[in-house]
Amino acid sequence: MNLESPKVNVAKSAEYIFNALSDVKNFEKLMPENIAKFEVIDENCFEFGLKGMPEIKLVKKEATPNSKIVLGAASSKLPFTLTADIAEVNDTTDVQLHFDGDFNPMMAMMIKGPISKFIETLAQNMGKL
C-alpha cells in the first residue's frame, strides 16, 4: 500500500528541515492533536500512540543530507516505511511524505483512511518545526 501526503511548502531551507526531521524528538511537534503518547527511545527511535490506535515505534532507517529521511516500523508485524522527500525551491522547501506498507488487503482497507489522514497532518504541521 502506497500513500502520499500533499506536497507542502515551508519557509525554511532544506538543510533546516532535514536537520529538524533528523532529530526524532521534533516529530512530536508534527503529531495530530489526538496524540495519546509520544516517547523518545533514543536518538534514532521514538514511539507514539494516537487515541484508538495501537502504539507504533519508528526507527530512522536512512538519511540523505538535505533531501530524504526514511523512518521504518521497529516491529516486523506491521512492515512499513515513512519517507520524507525534501526539495529546496528558491528560499523555501517542498516536503512530501510517502507511506509504503506491506499489508494484507483486509488490513490495508481498514487503515488506509486513518494513515492517509495521519501523514496529511504530519505534512501540514511541517511549518511548526
C-alpha positions in Angstrom: 0.0 0.0 0.0 1.5 3.3 -1.1 0.1 6.7 0.1 1.4 10.2 -0.4 0.7 13.4 1.5 0.1 16.6 -0.3 3.3 18.5 -1.0 3.7 21.3 1.4 5.9 24.4 1.1 7.8 25.5 4.2 9.6 28.9 4.6 12.8 27.3 5.7 15.9 25.9 4.0 16.1 22.2 3.0 19.1 21.9 5.4 17.0 23.3 8.3 14.1 20.9 7.5 16.4 17.9 7.1 18.2 18.7 10.5 14.8 19.2 12.2 13.5 15.8 10.9 16.8 14.1 11.7 16.1 14.8 15.4 13.3 12.3 16.2 12.1 14.3 19.2 10.8 17.0 16.7 8.2 14.6 15.4 6.2 15.4 18.5 5.6 18.8 17.0 4.1 17.3 13.8 1.7 14.9 15.6 -2.1 15.3 15.4 -3.9 16.8 18.4 -5.3 13.4 19.3 -1.9 12.1 20.3 -2.1 9.9 23.5 1.6 9.1 23.8 5.0 10.3 22.5 8.2 8.9 23.8 11.8 9.2 22.5 13.6 5.8 22.9 17.0 7.0 21.6 18.4 9.4 19.0 17.1 7.2 16.2 13.8 5.9 17.6 10.5 7.1 19.0 7.2 5.6 19.9 3.8 7.2 19.6 0.2 6.4 20.1 -3.0 8.0 18.9 -6.3 7.7 20.7 -8.0 4.5 19.5 -4.9 3.2 17.6 -2.1 0.8 18.6 1.2 2.3 19.6 3.8 2.4 16.9 7.6 2.5 17.2 9.5 4.2 14.4 13.3 3.9 13.8 15.3 6.2 11.5 16.5 3.8 8.7 18.1 6.1 6.2 19.1 9.8 5.8 20.3 11.5 2.7 21.5 15.0 3.7 19.0 17.8 2.9 16.9 15.6 0.6 15.4 12.5 2.3 14.7 10.8 5.6 13.3 7.3 5.9 11.7 6.0 9.1 10.5 2.4 9.4 8.5 0.4 11.8 10.6 -1.2 14.5 8.3 -4.2 14.5 8.1 -6.7 11.7 4.5 -7.4 12.4 3.5 -4.2 10.6 6.2 -3.6 8.0 6.1 -0.1 6.6 8.3 2.9 5.9 7.6 6.6 6.1 9.8 8.7 3.8 10.1 12.5 3.8 11.2 13.9 0.5 12.8 17.3 0.9 13.4 19.7 -2.0 14.7 23.2 -1.8 12.8 25.7 -4.1 14.4 29.1 -4.1 14.3 30.2 -0.4 11.7 27.7 0.6 11.4 23.9 0.8 8.9 21.5 -0.5 8.2 18.4 1.7 6.2 15.4 0.8 5.6 12.3 2.9 5.3 8.8 1.4 3.9 5.8 3.3 4.8 2.4 1.9 3.4 -0.6 3.8 3.1 -4.3 3.1 -0.3 -5.3 4.4 -2.9 -7.9 3.5 -5.9 -6.4 1.6 -8.2 -6.5 4.6 -5.8 -4.7 6.9 -5.0 -2.2 4.1 -8.6 -1.4 3.6 -9.0 -0.8 7.4 -6.0 1.5 7.8 -5.9 3.4 4.5 -8.2 6.3 5.7 -6.5 6.8 9.2 -3.0 6.6 7.7 -3.8 9.0 4.9 -5.2 11.5 7.4 -2.2 11.0 9.7 0.5 11.7 7.0 -1.5 14.6 5.7 -1.5 16.1 9.3 2.3 15.5 9.6 2.9 17.3 6.4 0.6 20.2 7.2 2.4 20.6 10.5 5.9 21.0 8.9 5.7 24.7 9.4 5.8 24.1 13.2 9.4 22.9 13.0 
